[in-house]
Amino acid sequence: MGLFSFLFGSCFKKSENITSIEVDTHKKVGAMDEPKVVLTESTASRFHPGQVWAFTPPAGQPEARLTILRVEDGAKAGRIVHISLSGVKYGGGHTHIQHLPLAEAAIEKSVTSLDRKTGPIPDFSEGYKQWRTAFDAGKGGVFTISVAEAFDFVTSVIEKKP
């Protein structure tokens, strides 16, 4: 499974430009060592599932919006905000990105105004499940760059894909 597969729910190639999250390793006598970070849904954030935000958009993407899908607290991993992007155009006709996990600080730096306080949440189960499996194995990460930079990075990889 490629890194982009578990980030976005589609088959994309892995890249080393994604920041990994450090995980605690619990040592157990007589058991295999396994990295483990417990993620819990967060209600302490100003970001909540269903919100739609305008953000500083990537070049040429003035209609881009992000939807908050899920917000999780992960101790040392920090607060993770899962988003989808809509109103974007890339890679031969695509108009959205199903799932992007970002550090809350990256979202804070990116958003400009709240367009909608609540509403339907797009299905992101496939992308989230793949990301979560990798995260739980100590191989998944989050973007710590702005949303626009994350979009530019992702689309540049997609457009290079054969």
N, C-alpha and C positions, 0 to 999 in steps of 0.2 A: 504494500500500500504506500503510495507516495504522500508526501507531506501535504500537497494541495488537495489530495483526495479527502483527507480527514478535516481539512480546514473548510472546504467549500462544498463537499458532497459530490464532486465530479473527479475524473481522473486527470490530475495535473502532476507535473514533475516536482520532485523535491528540490529545495534550495536551502543553502546554508545561511541566507540572509534573515531568517526568522529567529527571533530571540527566544532561546529556551528558558524555561522557568526552573530555578533550582528546586529540588525536592529533598525532603528529609529522608534519610535512610535509617530504618529501624533495624537494629541488630537483634537477632533472636538466636538463642542457643538452640542448636539442633534443627533450625529451620533455614530456608533459603532467604537471603537478603532481598528485600523488594522495596523499591522507592514507593512512597505513598504520601500523597497530599489529599486531605479531605476537603472537598469543595462543598460549600453549602450555599443555598440561595440567599442572596442578600436583600435586605429591605432598608439598609442604612444609606444607600446611595441616592443621589438625586436622579439617577437614571432608573427607569422602570420599564418592564416589558410592555410593548404596545406604543411607546412614545415614538414619534417621528421627529427627527431633528434635521434642520439645515446645518451644513457644515462648510468650512472653507473647501470648495470643490477642487477636484483635479482640473487641470487646464482643459478647456473645451467641454466641460461637463456641468453647465450651469444649473441643470435640473436635478442633479444628484441629491439624494436624501438618504439618511440612514434610519433604520428602525431598530429599536432596542428589542432583542429577542429574549435575553436572559442575563441576569447579573449574579455573579457568584463570588463569595469570599473564600480565599484559599490560604490563610495564615501567611507564611513567607511568600507564597505566590502572589499575594496581594489581591486586589479586587479585579475580577475579569468581567468585561462587558462584551457580550456576544451580540453582534449586529449583522444585519443584512443591508445591502446597498441596492437602491432602485434609482431609476431615472438616469442610468449610465448607458453608454454605448461603447462596445469594444468587441474585438475578436470576431468580426463577421456577423454581427446582428444580435449579440447577447445584450440584454438590457438590465440584468441584475446579478448580484453575487449573493448566494444563499446564506453563507455563514463566514464571518470573520471574527476571531477572538482577539480582543485588544485589551491592553492595560487601561484601567479607568483614567489614568493621567493622560493617555493618548487621546481618549475621547474628549476629556476636558479641554485639551489644547485645540481640538478640531471644531467643536460645535459652535454655532453662531446664534441660533434661535430655535425655540421649540415650536414646531409647526402643529403638532397634535399631541395632546396629553395621554390619550388612550385610544386603542383601536385594535383591529385584528392583527395577530402575529402570524407572519408567513411561516409555512412549514420549513423547519430547519433541522428536522430530526436526523436525516441521513448525515449531513455534514457534522452536526454536533456529536453524534454517536461515534463517527470515525475519529474526530478530534479527541473526544473523551477517552477512547480506547488507547490512543497514542499518549495522551497526557498521563493517564494512570500508569502506563508503562515507563514513564520518565522520558518520553520521546516527543511529546507535544509541547508547543509553546504558544506565545501570544505576541502580537505586534506591539511594539513600544513606540513606533513612529506614528506620525499623524495618519488619519484616515485617508487623506488624499495620497500620501506617500505609499501607504499600504496598497491602495487601489492601483497606483502606477506600477508598483513592483509586481503585483499579481498579474495585471494585464500584459506587462512586458514578458513575463514567463509564458503566458498563454499564447501570445502572438509568435513566440519563438518555437512553440510546440509543432512538431512535423504533422 
